[in-house]
Amino acid sequence: MLRLDRGAAARLPLSFVAAVVVLGGVLFATVVPGVFSIDEDNYLVNVIAVRQGHVTVANTAGLSPSRELVFFDPEPRYRVVDSTPVASTAPPLYGPLAVPFSWFGWRGLVALNILAYLGTTILVFAYAGRYATRATTAWLAAGAFALGGFAIEYAQGLWPHALSIALCTGGILAAGQVLERGALRMAATAGFLLALAAGVRYQNAVVLVAVGGGIVVWGAHRWRNSLAFGLAAAVPLTASAAINYARLGSWNPIS
């Protein structure tokens, strides 16, 4: 957990922990175990592939190349299928992250998003409490995130938007510790989490670059921390590049 411990309001009261547990239980109990959008199929294919020890759709090997084989792709008409087995173009790191949850079925995969959603709620509470002058501010901030937008809907699906939010939030808050305290460990944490987020949703690469630039420009011990940020980010980015090359023939880790 990030060191957001300044002030009494930053500590998690039992009432808040209980509220988070109840919220998680209600969300899990009311999950509709079925595909909501084609994006979920696109991500699910990668989970199945990793479970089978592949990065491609193994049961399409040996079949004649055809666009019909990429039924899971949100825009198959733009895919050029000239070889098999085919592969998903969804970001590559969700599959390895989600495999442990996949053994519990569809609800297990949704549970990953629910846990990410609850984790983000806790981070928001802790961060707001760290700077607030009143204890109620942390409750309002956490409630606004958890119940005041679309996050609660993403939490009950397979598409990993809630997981993306949790990784970005953790990375941004870790980077904040770098700007305030020059903490080397937090610089590495920020780089790793944000690069991991980019491997779950490619758009998060923008956040990775923006936060890294902030550490370079404004961070204490900027070169040491920038190096730690970059080296830690290189681990998920390298994994993304390797998987993309194996399945799509491209070393680009974010496209």
NUSE-569577 format. One record per residue (C-alpha): residue in three letters; x, y, z. Coordinates in steps of 0.02 Angstrom, whole numbers, padded with zeros to 5 digits, always signed. Example, Ala and Ser with C-alpha at 12.3 -4.5 7.8 and 13.67 -1.06 7.14 Angstrom:
<nodes>
ALA+00615-00225+00390
SER+00684-00053+00357
</nodes>
This chain:
<nodes>
MET+00000+00000+00000
LEU+00062+00175-00039
ARG+00120+00278+00108
LEU-00028+00395+00119
ASP-00026+00401+00307
ARG-00017+00584+00356
GLY-00160+00631+00470
ALA-00292+00531+00559
ALA-00413+00541+00413
ALA-00291+00443+00304
ARG-00312+00288+00412
LEU-00452+00172+00361
PRO-00590+00168+00493
LEU-00678+00002+00521
SER-00841+00079+00461
PHE-00761+00119+00294
VAL-00685-00054+00278
ALA-00855-00130+00316
ALA-00938-00020+00186
VAL-00811-00073+00055
VAL-00836-00258+00096
VAL-01026-00242+00086
LEU-01015-00147-00078
GLY-00901-00279-00152
GLY-01017-00418-00095
VAL-01170-00335-00171
LEU-01080-00306-00337
PHE-01018-00485-00346
ALA-01189-00557-00302
THR-01278-00455-00437
VAL-01156-00490-00580
VAL-01239-00545-00743
PRO-01122-00684-00804
GLY-01125-00647-00989
VAL-01041-00546-01127
PHE-01098-00365-01134
SER-00991-00303-01279
ILE-00876-00371-01414
ASP-00729-00291-01321
GLU-00752-00422-01186
ASP-00734-00562-01313
ASN-00578-00478-01381
TYR-00497-00479-01209
LEU-00565-00650-01161
VAL-00479-00731-01310
ASN-00311-00680-01237
VAL-00353-00758-01069
ILE-00399-00922-01153
ALA-00241-00917-01258
VAL-00129-00894-01106
ARG-00218-01035-01015
GLN-00177-01147-01162
GLY+00004-01092-01165
HIS-00013-00983-01321
VAL-00031-00801-01370
THR-00141-00843-01520
VAL-00308-00931-01543
ALA-00236-01106-01551
ASN-00387-01194-01626
THR-00378-01087-01782
ALA-00207-01159-01828
GLY-00210-01247-01996
LEU-00373-01167-02051
SER-00384-01066-02211
PRO-00354-00881-02175
SER-00518-00788-02165
ARG-00590-00635-02080
GLU-00726-00746-02007
LEU-00594-00820-01891
VAL-00575-00653-01801
PHE-00758-00649-01747
PHE-00701-00583-01579
ASP-00622-00426-01653
PRO-00724-00264-01631
GLU-00683-00213-01811
PRO-00648-00373-01911
ARG-00678-00288-02078
TYR-00516-00192-02054
ARG-00414-00347-02013
VAL-00305-00424-02147
VAL-00300-00610-02109
ASP-00169-00694-02218
SER-00110-00829-02099
THR-00167-00936-01954
PRO-00178-00954-01808
VAL-00259-00785-01783
ALA-00234-00674-01631
SER-00322-00539-01536
THR-00265-00359-01554
ALA-00318-00317-01376
PRO-00177-00256-01263
PRO-00071-00407-01213
LEU-00049-00399-01025
TYR-00229-00424-00971
GLY-00219-00608-01016
PRO-00076-00655-00898
LEU-00150-00547-00759
ALA-00323-00623-00775
VAL-00277-00807-00791
PRO-00280-00844-00602
PHE-00455-00771-00592
SER-00514-00865-00747
TRP-00511-01031-00654
PHE-00665-00968-00560
GLY-00762-00940-00720
TRP-00843-00781-00783
ARG-00877-00718-00608
GLY-00693-00742-00568
LEU-00643-00629-00711
VAL-00770-00499-00656
ALA-00703-00514-00478
LEU-00536-00446-00543
ASN-00625-00287-00596
ILE-00725-00278-00434
LEU-00566-00293-00330
ALA-00483-00159-00437
TYR-00634-00045-00415
LEU-00634-00070-00226
GLY-00446-00044-00220
THR-00463+00121-00312
THR-00600+00174-00191
ILE-00482+00141-00047
LEU-00341+00239-00130
VAL-00457+00387-00159
PHE-00512+00382+00023
ALA-00333+00374+00086
TYR-00271+00511-00031
ALA-00413+00631+00009
GLY-00395+00596+00195
ARG-00211+00635+00188
TYR-00242+00815+00136
ALA-00414+00847+00209
THR-00451+00949+00365
ARG-00611+00852+00399
ALA-00635+00664+00408
THR-00795+00676+00306
THR-00697+00737+00154
ALA-00620+00566+00128
TRP-00792+00485+00134
LEU-00860+00609+00007
ALA-00714+00582-00110
ALA-00727+00393-00102
GLY-00915+00399-00122
ALA-00902+00515-00271
PHE-00786+00395-00360
ALA-00874+00234-00310
LEU-01054+00289-00334
GLY-01053+00453-00429
GLY-01003+00395-00602
PHE-00988+00247-00720
ALA-00851+00158-00622
ILE-00977+00046-00534
GLU-01041-00016-00703
TYR-00867-00057-00766
ALA-00836-00153-00605
GLN-00968-00281-00651
GLY-00900-00323-00823
LEU-00752-00416-00895
TRP-00682-00273-00999
PRO-00537-00214-00887
HIS-00576-00029-00875
ALA-00588-00040-00684
LEU-00420-00130-00680
SER-00348+00007-00790
ILE-00413+00141-00671
ALA-00336+00054-00520
LEU-00165+00037-00602
CYS-00165+00218-00660
THR-00223+00282-00492
GLY-00090+00184-00399
GLY+00044+00243-00519
ILE-00007+00425-00511
LEU-00015+00426-00321
ALA+00155+00341-00312
ALA+00224+00476-00427
GLY+00152+00607-00311
GLN+00259+00534-00172
VAL+00410+00554-00286
LEU+00372+00738-00313
GLU+00346+00768-00127
ARG+00480+00659-00049
GLY+00596+00603-00189
ALA+00559+00421-00143
LEU+00657+00304-00257
ARG+00545+00155-00219
MET+00391+00255-00266
ALA+00472+00307-00432
ALA+00497+00124-00477
THR+00320+00082-00419
ALA+00247+00221-00525
GLY+00341+00167-00680
PHE+00294-00016-00661
LEU+00109+00014-00626
LEU+00085+00139-00767
ALA+00176+00031-00894
LEU+00070-00116-00836
ALA-00083-00006-00862
ALA-00024+00030-01039
GLY-00017-00158-01068
VAL-00198-00172-01011
ARG-00263-00023-01110
TYR-00149+00057-01238
GLN-00216+00232-01208
ASN-00132+00231-01038
ALA+00034+00255-01126
VAL-00011+00441-01126
VAL-00022+00437-00936
LEU+00144+00344-00926
VAL+00232+00476-01030
ALA+00150+00622-00941
VAL+00193+00558-00767
GLY+00370+00513-00818
GLY+00391+00687-00888
GLY+00328+00761-00726
ILE+00458+00665-00627
VAL+00595+00724-00745
VAL+00543+00907-00736
TRP+00483+00928-00556
GLY+00537+00777-00454
ALA+00667+00782-00316
HIS+00826+00686-00360
ARG+00756+00691-00534
TRP+00887+00591-00629
ARG+00897+00451-00503
ASN+00709+00438-00491
SER+00685+00457-00678
LEU+00804+00311-00706
ALA+00710+00205-00579
PHE+00545+00252-00662
GLY+00609+00208-00834
LEU+00690+00043-00786
ALA+00535-00015-00693
ALA+00423+00036-00838
ALA+00535-00061-00958
VAL+00484-00227-00879
PRO+00298-00225-00929
LEU+00338-00135-01092
THR+00463-00269-01141
ALA+00336-00404-01100
SER+00205-00314-01206
ALA+00326-00297-01351
ALA+00375-00480-01345
ILE+00194-00540-01342
ASN+00144-00422-01482
TYR+00287-00485-01588
ALA+00242-00667-01556
ARG+00059-00645-01600
LEU+00057-00500-01725
GLY+00235-00482-01788
SER+00258-00308-01715
TRP+00379-00256-01577
ASN+00270-00104-01536
PRO+00221-00123-01352
ILE+00078+00002-01357
SER-00010-00031-01522
</nodes>
